[in-house]
Amino acid sequence: MPRGSWRAHASTRLASLALSTWRPESQVRSRKELTSSRYEKDYDAVVLVRFDGVESEFALEYERTPKAKRRYEFVRYKVEHEDQLRCFVYIAANYHLLNYVARMFNGTWRPIYFGLLTDILQRQLDMDVLDASQTRRQPLRRALLL
């Protein structure tokens, strides 16, 4: 699925979750470049959801293809120094890519979760995600509450 198509489809599907805010990359970049409340990285989206009486905000990244290890080291540095967000969700196009990307973040102290594109489109917050240590699988809804 082309990158732009995924964004449109995912934003429509996630809007059904009582989504408070879906800020696409263009708005994330604008905030980073034009305000003092800056994100460390140009995330694909920053999402704010409300469920079970709780609000949770997280960065959402979509990985269609693998990047070089050096690039992930830079991204990891940015994520670990992010002070505007506490949670990060990586959505991968397939299981092999999910495992590859998750390994790049193994050992991080930040809450980073990994899931599949098909799962988030079908199950939204009830999709299973894997933590960065690749040892714990849980529904995204639960991970966002931690």
FIKERO-684352 format. One line per 3 residues: their letters; for each residue y negated, z negated, x negated of N, C-alpha, C. Coordinates in Angstrom, 2 decimals. Atoms other than C-alpha are relative to their C-alpha. Example, Ala and Ser with C-alpha at 12.3 -4.5 7.8 and 13.67 -1.06 7.14 Angstrom:
REM residues 2
AS) 1.19 0.00 -0.89 4.50 -7.80 -12.30 -1.20 0.00 -0.90 | 1.19 0.06 0.82 1.06 -7.14 -13.67 -1.09 -0.73 0.77
This chain:
REM residues 146
MPR) 1.17 0.00 -0.85 0.00 0.00 0.00 -1.23 0.00 -0.90 | 1.21 -0.03 0.82 -3.37 0.93 -1.54 -0.78 -1.31 0.11 | 0.71 1.28 0.07 -5.56 -2.01 -2.57 -0.94 -0.20 1.19
GSW) 0.92 0.12 -1.11 -8.24 -1.35 0.07 0.71 -0.18 1.32 | -0.77 0.12 -1.24 -5.62 -0.96 2.81 0.55 -1.41 0.14 | -0.51 1.36 -0.05 -4.09 -4.31 1.90 -1.10 -0.95 0.44
RAH) 1.10 0.90 -0.35 -7.46 -6.03 2.13 -0.32 0.08 1.49 | 0.32 -0.17 -1.42 -8.20 -4.58 5.56 1.11 -0.59 0.86 | -1.13 0.48 -0.79 -4.72 -5.34 6.87 0.12 -1.52 -0.08
AST) -0.13 1.45 0.18 -4.57 -8.85 5.42 -1.14 -0.74 0.68 | 1.11 0.70 -0.64 -8.04 -9.78 6.63 0.16 -0.01 1.51 | -0.25 -0.05 -1.44 -7.13 -8.65 10.16 1.09 -0.99 0.40
RLA) -1.11 0.91 -0.32 -3.83 -10.56 10.12 -0.40 -1.46 -0.18 | 0.38 1.38 0.25 -5.33 -13.70 8.62 -1.08 -0.48 0.95 | 1.03 0.39 -0.96 -8.21 -13.65 11.09 0.61 -0.67 1.22
SLA) -0.67 0.60 -1.15 -5.69 -14.63 13.75 0.36 -1.47 -0.24 | -0.37 1.38 0.35 -5.24 -18.00 12.00 -1.14 -0.99 0.20 | 1.21 0.82 -0.12 -8.55 -19.46 13.13 -0.69 -0.04 -1.36
LST) 0.62 -0.13 1.30 -9.87 -18.22 9.84 -1.49 -0.22 0.13 | 1.42 0.25 -0.04 -13.32 -19.58 9.24 -0.77 1.05 -0.79 | 0.73 -0.91 0.87 -14.32 -17.32 6.41 0.97 0.82 -0.84
WRP) -0.71 -0.90 0.91 -12.89 -14.31 4.57 -1.09 0.67 -0.81 | 1.01 -0.62 0.85 -15.18 -13.43 1.66 0.69 0.98 -0.94 | -0.63 -1.00 0.86 -14.09 -10.16 0.05 -0.62 -0.02 -1.40
ESQ) 0.44 -0.04 1.41 -14.52 -9.40 -3.64 -1.48 0.32 -0.15 | 1.43 -0.36 0.11 -17.96 -7.84 -3.07 -0.89 -1.22 0.23 | 0.79 1.21 -0.25 -19.29 -11.12 -1.65 0.24 -1.04 -1.09
VRS) -0.30 0.92 1.10 -17.54 -13.16 -4.33 -0.82 0.39 -1.22 | 0.76 -0.50 1.15 -19.13 -10.98 -7.01 -1.50 -0.26 0.19 | 1.41 0.21 -0.29 -22.54 -11.22 -5.34 -0.38 -1.47 -0.21
RKE) 0.26 1.44 0.19 -22.34 -15.02 -5.24 0.01 -0.35 -1.48 | -0.12 0.29 1.44 -21.27 -15.07 -8.88 -1.23 0.48 -0.76 | 1.10 -0.61 0.76 -24.09 -12.80 -10.04 -1.39 -0.44 0.46
LTS) 1.34 0.20 -0.55 -26.95 -13.87 -7.78 -0.35 -1.43 0.40 | 0.30 1.38 -0.37 -26.66 -17.62 -7.18 0.37 -0.95 -1.12 | -0.36 1.00 1.01 -26.35 -20.80 -9.15 1.37 -0.62 0.32
SRY) -1.31 0.48 -0.41 -23.14 -21.64 -7.23 1.02 1.09 -0.29 | -0.77 -1.14 0.48 -20.95 -19.31 -9.25 1.49 -0.28 -0.10 | -1.43 0.03 0.28 -17.27 -18.58 -9.33 0.20 0.45 -1.44
EKD) -0.33 -0.40 1.37 -15.68 -18.19 -12.76 0.50 1.44 -0.07 | -0.67 -1.31 -0.01 -13.92 -14.97 -11.73 -0.34 0.74 1.29 | 0.17 -0.81 -1.21 -14.35 -12.11 -9.28 1.34 0.08 0.72
YDA) -1.26 0.03 -0.72 -11.47 -13.05 -6.98 0.04 1.12 1.03 | -0.12 -1.04 -1.02 -10.11 -10.45 -4.56 -0.58 -0.48 1.33 | 0.60 0.61 -1.19 -11.14 -12.82 -1.77 -0.03 -1.50 -0.18
VVL) -0.01 1.45 -0.14 -12.07 -16.40 -1.11 0.15 -0.25 1.49 | -0.39 0.20 -1.38 -10.54 -17.64 2.11 -0.15 -1.47 0.37 | 0.10 1.35 -0.55 -11.38 -20.68 4.19 0.75 0.00 1.32
VRF) -0.78 0.09 -1.24 -8.84 -21.62 6.87 -0.10 -1.41 0.57 | -0.08 1.28 -0.70 -8.71 -24.38 9.46 1.34 -0.08 0.70 | -1.27 0.23 -0.69 -5.40 -25.78 10.63 0.30 -1.49 -0.02
DGV) -0.37 1.42 -0.11 -4.09 -29.15 11.74 -1.19 -0.92 -0.25 | 1.20 0.81 0.17 -7.66 -30.47 11.74 -0.53 -0.06 -1.42 | 0.40 0.00 1.40 -8.09 -29.67 8.04 -0.57 1.37 -0.38
ESE) 0.51 -1.24 0.58 -10.19 -27.06 6.23 0.52 0.11 -1.42 | -0.46 -0.23 1.36 -8.82 -25.52 3.09 -0.55 1.33 -0.49 | 0.57 -1.22 0.59 -10.52 -22.99 0.83 0.80 0.33 -1.26
FAL) -0.76 -0.42 1.17 -8.68 -20.96 -1.78 -0.38 1.41 -0.42 | 0.18 -1.35 0.52 -9.01 -17.92 -3.99 1.29 0.76 0.27 | -1.15 -0.85 -0.28 -6.70 -15.07 -3.03 -0.05 1.20 -0.93
EYE) -0.12 -1.13 0.92 -5.56 -12.53 -5.61 1.20 0.84 0.38 | -1.11 -0.91 -0.31 -3.40 -9.47 -4.98 0.38 0.76 -1.25 | -0.51 -0.69 1.19 -1.25 -8.15 -7.81 0.92 1.13 0.44
RTP) -0.83 -1.17 -0.31 0.06 -4.61 -7.30 0.84 0.41 -1.19 | -0.67 -0.39 1.24 0.99 -3.97 -10.92 -0.24 -1.09 -1.05 | 0.19 1.03 1.03 1.45 -6.19 -13.97 -1.15 0.35 -0.94
KAK) 1.04 -0.15 1.02 -1.39 -6.75 -16.42 0.61 -0.46 -1.33 | -0.44 0.45 1.32 -1.02 -7.36 -20.13 -0.11 -1.52 -0.09 | -0.01 1.46 0.18 -0.25 -10.93 -21.20 -1.38 -0.51 -0.41
RRY) 1.32 0.40 0.46 -3.62 -11.12 -22.93 -1.00 -0.10 1.16 | 0.87 0.02 -1.18 -5.40 -10.31 -19.65 0.28 -1.25 0.84 | -0.34 1.20 -0.77 -3.50 -13.09 -17.85 -0.45 -1.27 -0.72
EFV) 0.50 1.15 0.74 -4.45 -15.51 -20.62 -1.48 -0.22 0.29 | 1.43 0.08 -0.34 -8.11 -14.72 -19.92 -0.19 -0.48 1.44 | 0.08 0.40 -1.41 -7.60 -15.06 -16.15 0.36 -1.48 0.14
RYK) -0.41 1.41 -0.06 -5.79 -18.36 -16.64 -1.12 -0.91 -0.49 | 1.13 0.77 0.52 -8.69 -19.66 -18.73 -1.08 -0.12 1.07 | 1.03 0.01 -1.05 -11.12 -18.69 -15.95 0.40 -0.91 1.16
VEH) -0.50 0.82 -1.11 -8.99 -20.30 -13.24 -0.04 -1.48 -0.38 | -0.04 1.40 0.42 -8.57 -23.51 -15.24 -1.40 -0.59 -0.18 | 1.38 0.48 0.13 -12.36 -23.73 -15.66 -0.81 0.18 1.28
EDQ) 0.68 -0.20 -1.29 -13.19 -22.96 -12.03 -0.37 -1.35 0.61 | 0.40 1.27 -0.62 -15.24 -25.75 -10.44 -0.43 0.16 1.46 | 0.38 -0.24 -1.40 -15.98 -24.14 -7.05 1.21 0.00 0.94
LRC) -1.23 -0.08 -0.79 -12.36 -23.86 -5.86 1.06 -0.88 -0.63 | -1.06 0.83 0.56 -9.35 -26.10 -6.23 1.37 0.65 0.09 | -1.31 -0.58 -0.24 -6.50 -23.85 -5.05 -0.06 1.52 -0.14
FVY) -0.06 -1.43 0.27 -5.39 -20.32 -5.95 1.33 0.54 0.49 | -1.21 -0.61 -0.54 -2.91 -18.02 -4.24 0.08 1.43 -0.51 | -0.26 -1.36 0.49 -1.46 -14.93 -5.89 1.04 0.64 0.90
IAA) -0.91 -0.76 -0.83 0.16 -12.36 -3.64 0.45 1.20 -0.83 | -0.55 -1.08 0.82 2.48 -9.90 -5.38 0.68 1.04 0.88 | -0.58 -1.13 -0.74 3.74 -6.52 -4.25 1.52 -0.10 0.08
NYH) -1.46 0.13 -0.02 7.36 -7.40 -5.13 0.41 -1.27 -0.76 | -0.50 1.24 0.57 9.54 -10.25 -6.32 -0.04 -0.02 -1.53 | 0.01 -0.06 1.47 9.79 -9.09 -9.96 -1.40 -0.26 -0.53
LLN) 1.38 0.20 0.41 6.02 -8.96 -10.25 -0.43 -1.45 0.26 | 0.30 1.39 -0.31 5.72 -12.36 -8.56 0.49 -0.91 -1.13 | -0.55 0.83 1.08 7.99 -13.92 -11.20 -0.75 0.21 -1.32
YVA) 0.73 -0.30 1.24 6.17 -12.19 -14.06 -1.36 -0.71 0.01 | 1.33 0.61 -0.08 2.74 -13.37 -12.88 0.12 -1.53 -0.01 | -0.18 1.46 -0.03 3.99 -16.90 -12.13 0.27 -0.55 -1.41
RMF) -0.28 0.46 1.38 5.32 -17.19 -15.71 -1.27 -0.07 -0.83 | 1.25 0.00 0.76 1.82 -16.41 -17.03 -0.81 -1.28 0.25 | 0.74 1.21 -0.35 0.54 -19.58 -15.32 0.85 -1.26 -0.14
NGT) -0.89 1.15 0.16 3.49 -21.87 -16.12 -0.68 -1.04 -0.88 | 0.58 1.09 0.77 2.23 -25.25 -17.30 -1.46 -0.28 0.32 | 1.40 0.26 -0.35 -1.24 -25.00 -15.78 -0.11 -1.28 0.81
WRP) 0.22 1.22 -0.76 -2.70 -28.12 -14.27 -0.59 0.31 1.38 | 0.62 -0.38 -1.27 -4.32 -26.19 -11.40 1.06 0.32 1.05 | -0.92 -0.40 -1.07 -2.64 -25.73 -8.00 -0.08 1.51 0.22
IYF) -0.09 -1.46 -0.14 -1.62 -22.06 -8.13 1.34 0.31 0.65 | -1.20 -0.33 -0.76 0.85 -20.60 -5.69 0.20 1.50 0.04 | -0.36 -1.41 0.07 2.67 -17.27 -5.61 0.87 0.36 1.19
GLL) -0.77 -0.46 -1.15 3.97 -15.32 -2.64 0.03 1.51 0.05 | -0.18 -1.45 -0.14 4.94 -11.85 -1.51 -0.92 0.57 1.08 | 0.87 -0.68 -0.94 2.72 -9.38 0.30 0.64 0.07 1.39
TDI) -0.65 -0.13 -1.30 5.28 -8.79 3.05 0.02 -1.34 0.74 | -0.05 1.32 -0.63 5.50 -12.55 3.68 -1.35 -0.42 0.57 | 1.31 0.44 -0.51 1.77 -13.20 4.02 -0.41 0.86 1.20
LQR) 0.34 -0.86 -1.14 1.41 -10.22 6.36 0.82 -0.36 1.24 | -0.86 0.34 -1.14 4.32 -11.40 8.54 -0.14 -1.45 0.43 | -0.09 1.43 -0.32 4.15 -15.18 8.32 -1.28 -0.77 -0.27
QLD) 1.29 0.61 0.32 0.58 -15.92 7.15 0.18 -1.37 -0.67 | -0.06 1.32 0.64 0.26 -19.66 6.40 1.39 -0.62 -0.03 | -1.37 0.50 0.01 3.95 -20.23 7.11 0.86 0.69 -1.06
MDV) -0.75 -0.67 1.06 4.97 -17.95 4.24 0.40 -1.01 -1.07 | -0.41 0.84 1.12 6.91 -19.56 1.41 -0.74 0.43 -1.25 | 0.65 -0.25 1.29 5.06 -19.86 -1.88 0.72 -0.80 -1.07
LDA) -0.59 0.63 1.17 6.27 -20.81 -5.33 -1.14 -0.57 -0.83 | 1.05 0.56 0.84 4.24 -23.16 -7.52 0.06 0.59 -1.41 | 0.10 -0.61 1.33 3.18 -22.25 -11.05 1.14 -0.40 -0.93
SQT) -1.13 0.40 0.85 6.07 -24.20 -12.59 1.29 0.71 0.42 | -1.14 -0.73 -0.56 8.43 -22.03 -10.49 1.16 -0.93 0.35 | -1.04 0.96 -0.34 10.30 -25.16 -9.45 -0.05 -0.44 1.45
RRQ) 0.15 0.49 -1.36 8.99 -25.84 -5.97 -0.44 1.12 0.93 | 0.33 -0.98 -1.04 9.01 -23.53 -2.96 -0.33 -0.77 1.26 | 0.43 0.67 -1.21 7.14 -24.59 0.16 -0.87 0.93 0.84
PLR) 0.90 -0.83 -0.80 5.15 -23.14 3.06 -1.44 -0.11 -0.54 | 1.39 0.00 0.47 1.60 -22.14 2.09 -0.81 -1.07 0.72 | 0.72 1.01 -0.79 0.29 -24.38 4.88 0.12 -1.38 -0.65
RAL) -0.21 1.31 0.64 1.81 -27.44 3.17 -0.67 -0.04 -1.38 | 0.60 -0.03 1.34 0.68 -26.36 -0.30 -1.52 -0.17 0.06 | 1.46 0.10 -0.12 -2.93 -26.07 0.89 -0.46 -1.41 0.33
LL) 0.36 1.38 -0.33 -2.85 -29.70 2.05 0.11 -0.94 -1.19 | -0.21 0.87 1.17 -1.84 -31.09 -1.36 -1.26 -0.17 -0.81
